[in-house]
């Protein structure tokens, strides 16, 4: 197997390991947790990553980027769920923004099939800290996006006993009505905890293509609150101002992971260090004045190799200091907000380089597919000097499930 195939296998496996860890870190404040049938025969729609094909990138294709694809469904054309029932479905947004997308999509899917009212979620950080949804995301846009799909309320219902239930991601209607609805009719108030089925589950009970409800929620529901979006826009402007062509590369790189077990699985490589990334960018011809944004919090000795060759390399700390000087930000930005900034910058950058595997990479690619920003280069250790030999096979093979959401 060549290195790209090995990395593909590791990327897929690591994504589900991360999702499993997410569930273990969720916080429920003493909720009753009910185990519905886990359905050992649920099939996982694996994100297959295969050998890269050759795609020639030209100035014309770059100019086409940024024109957002159209979803093949809209809220008025979506198939109807069950009749409306008196009851509520809620959920929590946990960990980073790459998890939030799946959690929202699954909660909307369950609420629609049950005919339930969706309660606006709270946000729970990795250390258990709680934030209001509207502290991070635009609640008004969220509720507007759900018009005609599900009814949304902002208030909780303490008078009802909240019961938490694990639901496989993208479960089909039959699974929900068979396993979740009887519990819902009894309690009238469910918290959905999203999980991904394991590889061993082989009989199809999870839709192989993304459900239209999931598609709608994935790409239409979550928007940053205006103040945070202004910060992102300001950072993008500053990054583009540093480069001679007004473009920048975003690299999802965390130096603290290099050399740890997170970078290897059964002897296979699943992330790249700063020297390897530098050599990769040089090999495919990026000049020294290229502007680069890395998701690492601050500069350290591990980034020297990259910054020595590409002096216009910025970390969050570097760029946030510039933004603070511009007086756009008057208060401290939380860790979650910084993660969201990373997620947005990687989604809208001219080029994205996933230096490590995981769900962050997969959902960044989903966003980039939606906006036609298909320049995603995996730094596989091959000798080719052509960038198109390194394009992510999520894109070159159209293997990402997000493609099922958009019209040809």
ABEGO torsion letter per residue (X at the ends): XBAAAAAAAAAAAAAAAAAAAAAAABBAGGBBBBBBBAGAABBBBBBBBBBBBBBBBBAAAAAABGBBBBBABBAAABBBBBBBBBEBBBBBBBEBAAAAAAAAAAAAAAAAAAGBBBBBBBBBBAAGBBBBAAAABBAAAAAAAABGABBBBABBBAABBBBBBBBBBGBBAAAAAAAAAAAAAAAGBBBBBBBBBBAABABBABBABBBAAAAAAAAAABBBBAAAAAAAAAAAAAAAAABAAGBBBBBBBBAAABGBAAABBGGBBABBBAAAAAAAAAAAGBBAABBBBBABABBBAAAAAAAAABAABBBAAAAAAAAAAAGABABBBBAAAAAAAAAAAAAABABBBBABBEAAAAAAAAAAAAAGBABBBBBBBBABABAAAABBAAAAAGABAAAAABBX
